[in-house]
Amino acid sequence: MMSIARYRAIDLLRHERSAPILVPELPERAESADESKEESASWMPTAGLLERCLALLNDQQRSCLELAYVGGNSHEDISRLTGNPLGTVKSWIRRGLQSLRKCLES
């Protein structure tokens, strides 16, 4: 019984450690959003271009890319979070990155 309890506890700890961590969006004040856009535009001239290119993606591609690159989640984590098959998530991310590349290069 001791061994069963021990290994079950280890399994639970490993499962908690591998759980994806979502980065919550912080509400921004209107004036700070304007200031941050002005500041980012001064050092990153393509910020507006990136926003326009992201707007061209469909909702699934955009949300998967945000979960992967902003949230730092793996493809498996995104699959579990969205409830979609792993292959579908990988395809959405790949197609989204290809679309972003095309848009940014033009």
Salt bridges, closest charged atoms under 4 A:
GLU31 OE2 - ARG29 NH2 3.34
ASP59 OD1 - ARG62 NH1 3.17
ASP77 OD1 - ARG80 NH2 2.44
